[in-house]
Amino acid sequence: MTKKESKKSETRKLKNQINELENDLKRNHAEFQNYRNRVEKEKEQLTKTASKDLIKKMLPILDNLELALINNKKQDDFTKGVEMIYAQLIETLEQEGLQVIKNEKFDPKLHEAILIEKGEETKIIEVLQKGYMLNDKVIRHSKIKLMKGDKK
C-alpha cells in the first residue's frame, strides 16, 4: 500500500468516525428532547392531580357552607355552623402544609408593617391580616401595626 492509499484509507476512517459521532450526537439530542417533553408532561399531570386532590378535599367544606347559607334562619345555629366550617377549612389546609404565621415577635421575613407607631420597645400591636406559610415558605406576610422602639 502506498502512502497516498494509506492517507486515503485513514481519511475514510476518520470521516466514518466523524459520521458515527455526528449520528450519536443527533440521537442523544433527540433522546434528550424526548426526555424533556416527557418530564414536562409528567409535571403537568402531577400539577393537575394535586389540584384535583385538594379540590376533592375542599368539596365537603363547600357543601357545609352551602347548607349553612340555606339554613340561616336561626342566628345562633348559623354562627355556630360557620365557625365549624371555618375550623374544617383550617384543618384541611393545615393537612396540605399551611401554617398560620405566629405574631409573637416582629420578624421582617414574616411580617409587613403597614402602620408604625413610636414607642418604648419594638413589638406587634395589632395583626391587621394574618400571614401564612406553605411548607415552611411564606406565601403571604402578616400585615401588622407595629410599635417601634427608639434606639439610643
VEXZANU-693843 format. One record per residue: x, z, y of N, C-alpha, C, O in turn; residue in three letters. Coordinates in steps of 0.2 Angstrom, whole numbers, plus 5000, padded with zeros to 4 digits. Atoms other than C-alpha are relative to their C-alpha. Last residue first. Layout:
// VEXZANU-693843
+------+------+------+-------+-------+-------+------+------+------+------+------+------+------+
! n_xx ! n_zz ! n_yy ! ca_xx ! ca_zz ! ca_yy ! c_xx ! c_zz ! c_yy ! o_xx ! o_zz ! o_yy ! rest !
+------+------+------+-------+-------+-------+------+------+------+------+------+------+------+
!    X !    Z !    Y !     X !     Z !     Y !    X !    Z !    Y !    X !    Z !    Y !  ALA !
...
+------+------+------+-------+-------+-------+------+------+------+------+------+------+------+
END
This chain:
// VEXZANU-693843
+------+------+------+-------+-------+-------+------+------+------+------+------+------+------+
! n_xx ! n_zz ! n_yy ! ca_xx ! ca_zz ! ca_yy ! c_xx ! c_zz ! c_yy ! o_xx ! o_zz ! o_yy ! rest !
+------+------+------+-------+-------+-------+------+------+------+------+------+------+------+
! 4996 ! 4997 ! 4995 !  4848 !  5358 !  5276 ! 5007 ! 4999 ! 4998 ! 5011 ! 5001 ! 5002 !  LYS !
! 4993 ! 4998 ! 5003 !  4837 !  5348 !  5265 ! 5004 ! 5002 ! 5006 ! 5004 ! 4998 ! 5011 !  LYS !
! 4995 ! 5002 ! 4996 !  4818 !  5349 !  5271 ! 5007 ! 5002 ! 4997 ! 5008 ! 5007 ! 4995 !  ASP !
! 4996 ! 4994 ! 4997 !  4806 !  5350 !  5257 ! 5005 ! 4997 ! 5005 ! 5008 ! 4992 ! 5003 !  GLY !
! 4993 ! 5001 ! 5000 !  4794 !  5335 !  5254 ! 5004 ! 5005 ! 5004 ! 5003 ! 5006 ! 5010 !  LYS !
! 4997 ! 4996 ! 4995 !  4776 !  5339 !  5249 ! 5008 ! 4999 ! 4999 ! 5011 ! 5000 ! 4994 !  MET !
! 4994 ! 4996 ! 5001 !  4770 !  5324 !  5239 ! 5002 ! 5004 ! 5006 ! 5001 ! 5002 ! 5012 !  LEU !
! 4999 ! 4997 ! 4993 !  4753 !  5316 !  5238 ! 5006 ! 5005 ! 4999 ! 5005 ! 5009 ! 4994 !  LYS !
! 5001 ! 4993 ! 4998 !  4753 !  5306 !  5222 ! 5001 ! 5001 ! 5007 ! 5003 ! 4997 ! 5011 !  ILE !
! 5000 ! 5000 ! 4993 !  4751 !  5289 !  5213 ! 4998 ! 5007 ! 5003 ! 4993 ! 5010 ! 5001 !  LYS !
! 5005 ! 4995 ! 4997 !  4756 !  5291 !  5195 ! 5001 ! 4999 ! 5008 ! 5006 ! 4999 ! 5011 !  SER !
! 4998 ! 4994 ! 4997 !  4766 !  5275 !  5190 ! 4994 ! 5005 ! 5003 ! 4989 ! 5002 ! 5005 !  HIS !
! 5003 ! 4999 ! 4994 !  4758 !  5262 !  5179 ! 5002 ! 5007 ! 5003 ! 5002 ! 5012 ! 4999 !  ARG !
! 5004 ! 5006 ! 4998 !  4765 !  5254 !  5164 ! 4996 ! 5001 ! 5006 ! 4994 ! 4996 ! 5009 !  ILE !
! 5005 ! 5000 ! 4995 !  4780 !  5266 !  5162 ! 4996 ! 4994 ! 5001 ! 4999 ! 4989 ! 5002 !  VAL !
! 4998 ! 5005 ! 4994 !  4789 !  5264 !  5146 ! 4994 ! 5001 ! 5005 ! 4988 ! 5000 ! 5003 !  LYS !
! 4995 ! 4998 ! 4996 !  4789 !  5278 !  5132 ! 5002 ! 4996 ! 5006 ! 5008 ! 4997 ! 5009 !  ASP !
! 4994 ! 4999 ! 5004 !  4778 !  5269 !  5120 ! 5006 ! 5001 ! 5004 ! 5011 ! 4998 ! 5004 !  ASN !
! 5002 ! 5003 ! 5006 !  4765 !  5265 !  5134 ! 5007 ! 5000 ! 4996 ! 5012 ! 4996 ! 4997 !  LEU !
! 4994 ! 5003 ! 5003 !  4767 !  5276 !  5149 ! 4997 ! 4997 ! 4993 ! 4993 ! 5000 ! 4990 !  MET !
! 5000 ! 5001 ! 5007 !  4753 !  5280 !  5161 ! 5006 ! 4997 ! 4997 ! 5009 ! 4993 ! 5001 !  TYR !
! 4995 ! 5005 ! 5002 !  4750 !  5286 !  5179 ! 5000 ! 5000 ! 4992 ! 4999 ! 5005 ! 4989 !  GLY !
! 4996 ! 4999 ! 5006 !  4735 !  5295 !  5185 ! 5005 ! 4994 ! 4998 ! 5003 ! 4989 ! 5000 !  LYS !
! 5001 ! 5005 ! 5006 !  4729 !  5291 !  5202 ! 5005 ! 5002 ! 4995 ! 5011 ! 5002 ! 4996 !  GLN !
! 5005 ! 5004 ! 4997 !  4728 !  5303 !  5218 ! 4998 ! 4995 ! 4994 ! 4992 ! 4993 ! 4994 !  LEU !
! 4999 ! 5006 ! 5004 !  4738 !  5317 !  5210 ! 4994 ! 4996 ! 5002 ! 4988 ! 4997 ! 5001 !  VAL !
! 5006 ! 5003 ! 5002 !  4739 !  5331 !  5223 ! 5001 ! 4993 ! 4996 ! 5006 ! 4989 ! 4998 !  GLU !
! 5006 ! 4997 ! 4997 !  4752 !  5342 !  5230 ! 4994 ! 4998 ! 4996 ! 4990 ! 5002 ! 4994 !  ILE !
! 5006 ! 5004 ! 5000 !  4767 !  5337 !  5220 ! 4995 ! 5004 ! 5002 ! 4993 ! 5009 ! 4999 !  ILE !
! 5004 ! 5000 ! 5006 !  4783 !  5346 !  5225 ! 4994 ! 4996 ! 5001 ! 4992 ! 4994 ! 5006 !  LYS !
! 5002 ! 5007 ! 5002 !  4798 !  5346 !  5236 ! 4996 ! 5002 ! 4994 ! 4998 ! 5004 ! 4989 !  THR !
! 4997 ! 5002 ! 5006 !  4800 !  5363 !  5245 ! 4997 ! 4993 ! 4998 ! 4992 ! 4991 ! 5001 !  GLU !
! 4994 ! 4996 ! 5002 !  4797 !  5371 !  5262 ! 5004 ! 4997 ! 4994 ! 5010 ! 4998 ! 4993 !  GLU !
! 5001 ! 4994 ! 5003 !  4786 !  5357 !  5268 ! 5006 ! 5004 ! 4999 ! 5011 ! 5001 ! 5000 !  GLY !
! 4994 ! 4996 ! 5000 !  4784 !  5340 !  5276 ! 4998 ! 5007 ! 4998 ! 4992 ! 5010 ! 4999 !  LYS !
! 5001 ! 4994 ! 4995 !  4769 !  5330 !  5270 ! 5007 ! 5004 ! 5000 ! 5010 ! 5004 ! 4995 !  GLU !
! 4994 ! 4995 ! 5000 !  4771 !  5313 !  5261 ! 4998 ! 5005 ! 5005 ! 4997 ! 5003 ! 5011 !  ILE !
! 5001 ! 4996 ! 4994 !  4756 !  5302 !  5256 ! 5006 ! 5005 ! 4999 ! 5007 ! 5008 ! 4994 !  LEU !
! 5004 ! 5004 ! 4996 !  4758 !  5287 !  5243 ! 4999 ! 5004 ! 5007 ! 5000 ! 5001 ! 5012 !  ILE !
! 5003 ! 4996 ! 4995 !  4772 !  5295 !  5233 ! 4997 ! 4995 ! 5005 ! 5000 ! 4991 ! 5009 !  ALA !
! 5000 ! 5004 ! 4994 !  4774 !  5284 !  5218 ! 4997 ! 5004 ! 5005 ! 4991 ! 5005 ! 5005 !  GLU !
! 5005 ! 4999 ! 4995 !  4778 !  5294 !  5202 ! 5002 ! 4996 ! 5006 ! 5007 ! 4994 ! 5008 !  HIS !
! 5007 ! 4999 ! 5002 !  4787 !  5291 !  5186 ! 4994 ! 5000 ! 5005 ! 4989 ! 4999 ! 5004 !  LEU !
! 5001 ! 5005 ! 5005 !  4804 !  5285 !  5190 ! 4993 ! 5000 ! 4997 ! 4991 ! 4995 ! 4994 !  LYS !
! 5002 ! 5006 ! 4997 !  4803 !  5294 !  5207 ! 5000 ! 4994 ! 4994 ! 4997 ! 4989 ! 4996 !  PRO !
! 4994 ! 5005 ! 5003 !  4802 !  5310 !  5197 ! 4998 ! 4993 ! 5003 ! 4993 ! 4990 ! 5001 !  ASP !
! 4999 ! 5007 ! 4997 !  4792 !  5324 !  5206 ! 5006 ! 4997 ! 4996 ! 5011 ! 4999 ! 4996 !  PHE !
! 4994 ! 5001 ! 4996 !  4789 !  5339 !  5194 ! 5001 ! 4993 ! 5003 ! 5000 ! 4989 ! 4999 !  LYS !
! 4998 ! 4993 ! 4998 !  4773 !  5344 !  5185 ! 5005 ! 5000 ! 5005 ! 5005 ! 5005 ! 5010 !  GLU !
! 4999 ! 4999 ! 4993 !  4764 !  5328 !  5185 ! 5002 ! 5007 ! 5002 ! 5000 ! 5009 ! 5007 !  ASN !
! 5001 ! 4993 ! 4998 !  4764 !  5323 !  5167 ! 5002 ! 5000 ! 5007 ! 5007 ! 4997 ! 5009 !  LYS !
! 4994 ! 4997 ! 4997 !  4762 !  5305 !  5164 ! 4999 ! 5007 ! 5002 ! 4994 ! 5008 ! 5006 !  ILE !
! 5002 ! 4999 ! 4993 !  4747 !  5301 !  5152 ! 5007 ! 5003 ! 5003 ! 5010 ! 5007 ! 5000 !  VAL !
! 4999 ! 4993 ! 4998 !  4753 !  5294 !  5136 ! 4999 ! 5000 ! 5008 ! 5001 ! 4996 ! 5012 !  GLN !
! 5001 ! 4998 ! 4992 !  4748 !  5278 !  5128 ! 5001 ! 5007 ! 5001 ! 4999 ! 5011 ! 4997 !  LEU !
! 4994 ! 4998 ! 4997 !  4755 !  5274 !  5110 ! 5000 ! 5001 ! 5008 ! 5005 ! 5002 ! 5011 !  GLY !
! 4996 ! 5006 ! 4998 !  4741 !  5265 !  5102 ! 5006 ! 5001 ! 5003 ! 5010 ! 4996 ! 5005 !  GLU !
! 4998 ! 5002 ! 5006 !  4734 !  5282 !  5095 ! 5004 ! 4993 ! 5000 ! 5008 ! 4991 ! 4996 !  GLN !
! 4995 ! 4996 ! 5001 !  4734 !  5288 !  5113 ! 5003 ! 4998 ! 4993 ! 5009 ! 4998 ! 4991 !  GLU !
! 4994 ! 5003 ! 4997 !  4723 !  5273 !  5117 ! 5006 ! 5004 ! 4998 ! 5012 ! 5001 ! 4998 !  LEU !
! 4999 ! 5007 ! 5002 !  4710 !  5278 !  5104 ! 5007 ! 4997 ! 5003 ! 5011 ! 4995 ! 5000 !  THR !
! 4997 ! 4999 ! 5006 !  4711 !  5297 !  5109 ! 5002 ! 4993 ! 4997 ! 5007 ! 4992 ! 4994 !  GLU !
! 4994 ! 4997 ! 4999 !  4708 !  5293 !  5127 ! 5004 ! 5000 ! 4993 ! 5010 ! 4998 ! 4992 !  ILE !
! 4995 ! 5005 ! 4997 !  4694 !  5282 !  5123 ! 5007 ! 5002 ! 5001 ! 5011 ! 4998 ! 4999 !  LEU !
! 4999 ! 5005 ! 5005 !  4686 !  5295 !  5112 ! 5004 ! 4994 ! 5002 ! 5008 ! 4992 ! 4998 !  GLN !
! 4995 ! 4997 ! 5005 !  4688 !  5308 !  5125 ! 5002 ! 4995 ! 4995 ! 5007 ! 4995 ! 4992 !  ALA !
! 4993 ! 4999 ! 4997 !  4680 !  5297 !  5138 ! 5005 ! 5003 ! 4995 ! 5011 ! 5000 ! 4995 !  TYR !
! 4998 ! 5007 ! 5001 !  4665 !  5293 !  5126 ! 5007 ! 5000 ! 5004 ! 5012 ! 4996 ! 5001 !  ILE !
! 4998 ! 5001 ! 5007 !  4663 !  5312 !  5124 ! 5003 ! 4993 ! 4999 ! 5008 ! 4992 ! 4996 !  MET !
! 4994 ! 4996 ! 5001 !  4663 !  5315 !  5143 ! 5002 ! 4998 ! 4993 ! 5008 ! 4998 ! 4992 !  GLU !
! 4995 ! 5004 ! 4996 !  4650 !  5300 !  5145 ! 5007 ! 5004 ! 4999 ! 5012 ! 5001 ! 4998 !  VAL !
! 4998 ! 5006 ! 5004 !  4639 !  5308 !  5132 ! 5006 ! 4996 ! 5003 ! 5010 ! 4994 ! 4999 !  GLY !
! 4996 ! 4998 ! 5006 !  4640 !  5325 !  5140 ! 5002 ! 4994 ! 4996 ! 5007 ! 4994 ! 4993 !  LYS !
! 4994 ! 4998 ! 4998 !  4635 !  5318 !  5157 ! 5004 ! 5002 ! 4994 ! 5010 ! 5000 ! 4993 !  THR !
! 4996 ! 5006 ! 4998 !  4621 !  5308 !  5149 ! 5007 ! 5002 ! 5002 ! 5012 ! 4999 ! 5000 !  PHE !
! 4998 ! 5003 ! 5006 !  4615 !  5324 !  5140 ! 5004 ! 4994 ! 5002 ! 5008 ! 4992 ! 4998 !  ASP !
! 4995 ! 4996 ! 5004 !  4615 !  5334 !  5156 ! 5002 ! 4996 ! 4994 ! 5008 ! 4996 ! 4992 !  ASP !
! 4993 ! 5000 ! 4997 !  4607 !  5320 !  5166 ! 5005 ! 5004 ! 4996 ! 5011 ! 5002 ! 4996 !  GLN !
! 4999 ! 4993 ! 4999 !  4592 !  5317 !  5154 ! 5007 ! 5000 ! 5003 ! 5012 ! 4998 ! 5000 !  LYS !
! 5005 ! 4997 ! 4997 !  4586 !  5299 !  5157 ! 5001 ! 5007 ! 5001 ! 5000 ! 5010 ! 5007 !  LYS !
! 4998 ! 4997 ! 4995 !  4602 !  5290 !  5153 ! 4995 ! 5004 ! 5004 ! 4996 ! 5006 ! 5010 !  ASN !
! 5003 ! 4994 ! 5000 !  4598 !  5284 !  5136 ! 5002 ! 5005 ! 5006 ! 5005 ! 5010 ! 5004 !  ASN !
! 5007 ! 5001 ! 5002 !  4602 !  5266 !  5138 ! 4996 ! 5006 ! 5001 ! 4990 ! 5007 ! 5003 !  ILE !
! 5003 ! 5004 ! 4994 !  4618 !  5269 !  5148 ! 4993 ! 4999 ! 4998 ! 4989 ! 5000 ! 5003 !  LEU !
! 5000 ! 4995 ! 4994 !  4624 !  5282 !  5135 ! 4996 ! 4997 ! 5005 ! 4992 ! 5000 ! 5009 !  ALA !
! 5005 ! 4995 ! 5001 !  4620 !  5270 !  5121 ! 4999 ! 5005 ! 5005 ! 4993 ! 5006 ! 5007 !  LEU !
! 5007 ! 5004 ! 5000 !  4630 !  5256 !  5129 ! 4994 ! 5005 ! 4999 ! 4989 ! 5005 ! 5002 !  GLU !
! 5001 ! 5001 ! 4993 !  4645 !  5268 !  5131 ! 4993 ! 4997 ! 5001 ! 4989 ! 4999 ! 5006 !  LEU !
! 5002 ! 4993 ! 4997 !  4643 !  5273 !  5113 ! 4999 ! 5000 ! 5007 ! 4994 ! 5003 ! 5009 !  ASN !
! 5007 ! 4999 ! 5002 !  4644 !  5254 !  5108 ! 4997 ! 5007 ! 5002 ! 4991 ! 5007 ! 5004 !  ASP !
! 5004 ! 5004 ! 4996 !  4659 !  5251 !  5119 ! 4993 ! 5001 ! 4998 ! 4988 ! 5002 ! 5002 !  LEU !
! 5000 ! 4997 ! 4994 !  4668 !  5266 !  5111 ! 4995 ! 4996 ! 5005 ! 4991 ! 4999 ! 5008 !  ILE !
! 5004 ! 4995 ! 5000 !  4664 !  5259 !  5094 ! 4999 ! 5004 ! 5007 ! 4994 ! 5007 ! 5008 !  PRO !
! 5007 ! 5002 ! 5001 !  4671 !  5242 !  5099 ! 4995 ! 5006 ! 4999 ! 4990 ! 5007 ! 5002 !  LEU !
! 5003 ! 4999 ! 4994 !  4688 !  5249 !  5105 ! 4992 ! 4999 ! 5000 ! 4988 ! 5001 ! 5004 !  MET !
! 5000 ! 4993 ! 4999 !  4696 !  5250 !  5088 ! 4996 ! 5002 ! 5006 ! 4993 ! 5008 ! 5007 !  LYS !
! 5004 ! 4997 ! 5005 !  4691 !  5232 !  5085 ! 4999 ! 5007 ! 5000 ! 4994 ! 5010 ! 4999 !  LYS !
! 5007 ! 5001 ! 4998 !  4698 !  5227 !  5102 ! 4995 ! 5003 ! 4995 ! 4990 ! 5006 ! 4996 !  ILE !
! 5001 ! 4995 ! 4995 !  4715 !  5235 !  5097 ! 4992 ! 4999 ! 5002 ! 4989 ! 5004 ! 5003 !  LEU !
! 5001 ! 4993 ! 5002 !  4715 !  5226 !  5081 ! 4998 ! 5005 ! 5005 ! 4994 ! 5010 ! 5004 !  ASP !
! 5006 ! 5000 ! 5005 !  4711 !  5209 !  5088 ! 4999 ! 5007 ! 4998 ! 4994 ! 5010 ! 4998 !  LYS !
! 5006 ! 5000 ! 4995 !  4724 !  5211 !  5102 ! 4994 ! 5001 ! 4996 ! 4989 ! 5005 ! 4998 !  SER !
! 5000 ! 4994 ! 4996 !  4737 !  5215 !  5089 ! 4995 ! 5001 ! 5005 ! 4992 ! 5006 ! 5005 !  ALA !
! 5002 ! 4995 ! 5005 !  4732 !  5200 !  5078 ! 5000 ! 5007 ! 5004 ! 4995 ! 5011 ! 5002 !  THR !
! 5007 ! 5000 ! 5001 !  4733 !  5189 !  5093 ! 4997 ! 5005 ! 4995 ! 4992 ! 5008 ! 4997 !  LYS !
! 5003 ! 4998 ! 4994 !  4750 !  5195 !  5098 ! 4993 ! 5000 ! 4999 ! 4989 ! 5004 ! 5001 !  THR !
! 5000 ! 4993 ! 5000 !  4756 !  5193 !  5080 ! 4997 ! 5003 ! 5006 ! 4993 ! 5008 ! 5006 !  LEU !
! 5005 ! 4998 ! 5005 !  4749 !  5175 !  5079 ! 5001 ! 5008 ! 5000 ! 4995 ! 5011 ! 5000 !  GLN !
! 5006 ! 5002 ! 4997 !  4759 !  5170 !  5095 ! 4994 ! 5004 ! 4995 ! 4990 ! 5007 ! 4998 !  GLU !
! 5000 ! 4996 ! 4995 !  4775 !  5178 !  5088 ! 4993 ! 5000 ! 5003 ! 4990 ! 5005 ! 5005 !  LYS !
! 5001 ! 4993 ! 5003 !  4773 !  5169 !  5072 ! 4999 ! 5005 ! 5005 ! 4995 ! 5010 ! 5005 !  GLU !
! 5007 ! 4999 ! 5003 !  4770 !  5153 !  5081 ! 4999 ! 5007 ! 4997 ! 4993 ! 5009 ! 4998 !  LYS !
! 5004 ! 5000 ! 4994 !  4786 !  5156 !  5092 ! 4992 ! 5000 ! 4997 ! 4988 ! 5004 ! 5000 !  GLU !
! 5000 ! 4994 ! 4997 !  4796 !  5160 !  5077 ! 4995 ! 5001 ! 5005 ! 4992 ! 5006 ! 5006 !  VAL !
! 5003 ! 4996 ! 5004 !  4791 !  5144 !  5068 ! 4999 ! 5007 ! 5003 ! 4994 ! 5011 ! 5002 !  ARG !
! 5007 ! 5001 ! 5000 !  4795 !  5134 !  5083 ! 4996 ! 5004 ! 4995 ! 4991 ! 5007 ! 4997 !  ASN !
! 5003 ! 4997 ! 4993 !  4812 !  5142 !  5085 ! 4992 ! 4999 ! 5000 ! 4989 ! 5003 ! 5002 !  ARG !
! 5000 ! 4993 ! 5000 !  4815 !  5139 !  5066 ! 4997 ! 5003 ! 5006 ! 4993 ! 5008 ! 5006 !  TYR !
! 5006 ! 4998 ! 5004 !  4810 !  5121 !  5067 ! 5000 ! 5008 ! 4999 ! 4994 ! 5010 ! 5000 !  ASN !
! 5006 ! 5002 ! 4996 !  4822 !  5118 !  5082 ! 4994 ! 5002 ! 4996 ! 4989 ! 5006 ! 4998 !  GLN !
! 5000 ! 4995 ! 4995 !  4836 !  5127 !  5072 ! 4993 ! 4999 ! 5004 ! 4990 ! 5004 ! 5006 !  PHE !
! 5002 ! 4994 ! 5003 !  4833 !  5116 !  5057 ! 4999 ! 5006 ! 5005 ! 4994 ! 5010 ! 5004 !  GLU !
! 5007 ! 5001 ! 5002 !  4833 !  5100 !  5068 ! 4998 ! 5007 ! 4996 ! 4992 ! 5009 ! 4998 !  ALA !
! 5004 ! 5000 ! 4994 !  4850 !  5106 !  5076 ! 4992 ! 5000 ! 4998 ! 4988 ! 5003 ! 5001 !  HIS !
! 5000 ! 4993 ! 4998 !  4857 !  5110 !  5059 ! 4996 ! 5001 ! 5007 ! 4992 ! 5006 ! 5007 !  ASN !
! 5005 ! 4996 ! 5004 !  4852 !  5093 !  5053 ! 5000 ! 5007 ! 5002 ! 4994 ! 5010 ! 5002 !  ARG !
! 5007 ! 5002 ! 4999 !  4859 !  5084 !  5068 ! 4996 ! 5004 ! 4996 ! 4990 ! 5006 ! 4998 !  LYS !
! 5002 ! 4997 ! 4993 !  4876 !  5094 !  5067 ! 4992 ! 4998 ! 5001 ! 4989 ! 5003 ! 5004 !  LEU !
! 5001 ! 4993 ! 5001 !  4877 !  5090 !  5048 ! 4998 ! 5004 ! 5007 ! 4993 ! 5008 ! 5007 !  ASP !
! 5006 ! 4999 ! 5004 !  4874 !  5072 !  5052 ! 4999 ! 5007 ! 4999 ! 4993 ! 5010 ! 4999 !  ASN !
! 5005 ! 5002 ! 4996 !  4888 !  5072 !  5065 ! 4993 ! 5001 ! 4997 ! 4988 ! 5004 ! 5000 !  GLU !
! 5000 ! 4994 ! 4995 !  4900 !  5081 !  5054 ! 4994 ! 4999 ! 5005 ! 4990 ! 5003 ! 5006 !  LEU !
! 5002 ! 4994 ! 5004 !  4897 !  5068 !  5040 ! 4998 ! 5006 ! 5005 ! 4993 ! 5010 ! 5004 !  GLU !
! 5007 ! 5001 ! 5002 !  4899 !  5054 !  5052 ! 4997 ! 5006 ! 4997 ! 4991 ! 5008 ! 4998 !  ASN !
! 5004 ! 4999 ! 4993 !  4915 !  5062 !  5059 ! 4993 ! 4998 ! 4999 ! 4989 ! 5002 ! 5001 !  ILE !
! 5001 ! 4993 ! 4998 !  4921 !  5064 !  5041 ! 4996 ! 5001 ! 5006 ! 4992 ! 5006 ! 5007 !  GLN !
! 5005 ! 4997 ! 5005 !  4917 !  5046 !  5037 ! 4999 ! 5007 ! 5001 ! 4994 ! 5010 ! 5001 !  ASN !
! 5007 ! 5002 ! 4997 !  4926 !  5040 !  5053 ! 4995 ! 5003 ! 4995 ! 4989 ! 5005 ! 4997 !  LYS !
! 5002 ! 4996 ! 4994 !  4941 !  5051 !  5047 ! 4993 ! 4998 ! 5003 ! 4990 ! 5002 ! 5005 !  LEU !
! 5002 ! 4993 ! 5002 !  4941 !  5043 !  5030 ! 4998 ! 5004 ! 5006 ! 4994 ! 5008 ! 5006 !  LYS !
! 5006 ! 5000 ! 5004 !  4940 !  5026 !  5037 ! 4998 ! 5007 ! 4998 ! 4992 ! 5009 ! 4999 !  ARG !
! 5005 ! 5001 ! 4995 !  4954 !  5029 !  5049 ! 4993 ! 5000 ! 4997 ! 4989 ! 5003 ! 5000 !  THR !
! 5000 ! 4994 ! 4996 !  4965 !  5035 !  5035 ! 4995 ! 5000 ! 5005 ! 4991 ! 5005 ! 5006 !  GLU !
! 5003 ! 4995 ! 5005 !  4961 !  5020 !  5025 ! 4999 ! 5007 ! 5003 ! 4994 ! 5010 ! 5002 !  SER !
! 5007 ! 5002 ! 5000 !  4965 !  5009 !  5040 ! 4996 ! 5004 ! 4995 ! 4991 ! 5006 ! 4997 !  LYS !
! 5003 ! 4998 ! 4993 !  4982 !  5018 !  5043 ! 4992 ! 4999 ! 5000 ! 4988 ! 5003 ! 5002 !  LYS !
! 5001 ! 4993 ! 5001 !  4986 !  5016 !  5024 ! 4997 ! 5003 ! 5007 ! 4993 ! 5008 ! 5006 !  SER !
! 5006 ! 4998 ! 5004 !  4982 !  4998 !  5025 ! 4999 ! 5007 ! 5000 ! 4994 ! 5010 ! 4999 !  GLU !
! 5006 ! 5002 ! 4997 !  4994 !  4996 !  5040 ! 4994 ! 5001 ! 4996 ! 4989 ! 5004 ! 4999 !  LYS !
! 5002 ! 4995 ! 4995 !  5007 !  5006 !  5032 ! 4994 ! 4998 ! 5004 ! 4990 ! 5003 ! 5005 !  LYS !
! 4996 ! 5001 ! 4994 !  5007 !  4995 !  5017 ! 4998 ! 5005 ! 5005 ! 4993 ! 5009 ! 5004 !  THR !
! 5004 ! 5000 ! 4994 !  5000 !  5000 !  5000 ! 5004 ! 5000 ! 5006 ! 5009 ! 5004 ! 5007 !  MET !
+------+------+------+-------+-------+-------+------+------+------+------+------+------+------+
END
